[in-house]
């Protein structure tokens, strides 16, 4: 999935969801946002944790989101590879398709930085 397309679609759908959401849904979104704020565990590591969980759960949208956030938080390729290795250990070989797509997305993100 292309970075620009993913970001635009996610933004559009999040706005639609929150425009129509009840209080409980809005609270959940706020809780999710707050969980990834810098704290005792730095933001960078929280995003890598989110990436690992997303890979194990095989959620491509979540993987792309956390890759975006990892890049913004300054995760380097060596750190990313270690996080992805943990996802493979926890999730097993069924995570390999997500790993492949995550690597392609990360490369596209790297191209946007250049």
N, C-alpha and C positions, 0 to 999 in steps of 0.2 A: 504494500500500500504506500502510496506517495505521502510524504510528510505534509505537504500543503493541503492535500485532499483530506487527510485524516484530521488535521487540526480544524479545518473549516467545518467538516461534518460533525465533529465532537462539539464544537462551540455551538453550532446551530441546534443540535439535539439537546444539549444541556439547557440552553435558553428555553426551548420548547417545553422540556420537562419541568423546569422550575416555574415557568409561567403557568402551568397547569397543575402543579403539585399542591398537595395538602400540607399542613404544618408538619406532620411526621416525616414526610419525604424530604422537606426542606431541612428539617433538623438532622436527618441522616446525612445529607450532603454536607452540612456544616460540620458535623462530627468527623466525617471523612477528611475534610479539609484540615481541620484542627489536628488530627492525628499525625499529619505529615509536616507540621511546623517544627522549626528548630527547637530543640529542648535538650534534655540530658543526653539523648541520642541525636547527634547532628543530622540535619536534613539530608545530607548526602547519603548517609547510611540508611536512613528511613526509606529513601527512594530505592536503594538497592534491595532492601527487604521487600518492599512492594513489588519490585520487579521479579524477585524470586518467587513470591507467592503467586503472582500473576502467571508466571511461566508454568508452575506446577499445576495451577488451576486451568491452564490452557486458554486464557482469555486474551486474544490478540489485541483487542482495543486497549485493555489495561496494560499490556506489554508495551505498546506504542506510547501510551501516556507516560508510563514510568521511564521509558527510554528518553523521552523528551525531558522529563524532570531530572533524570540522572545527568544528562548532558548539561542542563542549566546549572546543576549543583556542582559541576566540575569533575564528575566521575571520568576517569581515564580508561583506556582500553584494557589495561592490565586488571584494574579493579572490576571492570565489567565482565571480563572473562572468568574471574574468580567467582563472582556472583552467579553467572550462568552455570558454572561447574556445580555450584551448590544446588541449583535448580535441577540439574541432571541427576545428581546423587539422590535428592529427595524424591523427585518425580519419576526417575527412570527413563528408559529409552522412549517412552511415549511423548516426552517433552522435546525430542529432537526436531520435529517439524516447527515448533515454536522457536526453538533455538535458531534454526535456519532463517526464519522470517525476521527474528529479532536482529540477527547479524546484518541482514540486508537493510533493515530500517536504520540501524546504527550507522552503517556506511553512508546512507543517504543523509543522515544528520551531519556526519563529518563533512560531506560535500558542501553542505550549506554554510559551514563555518569557514570554509576556504575562500 
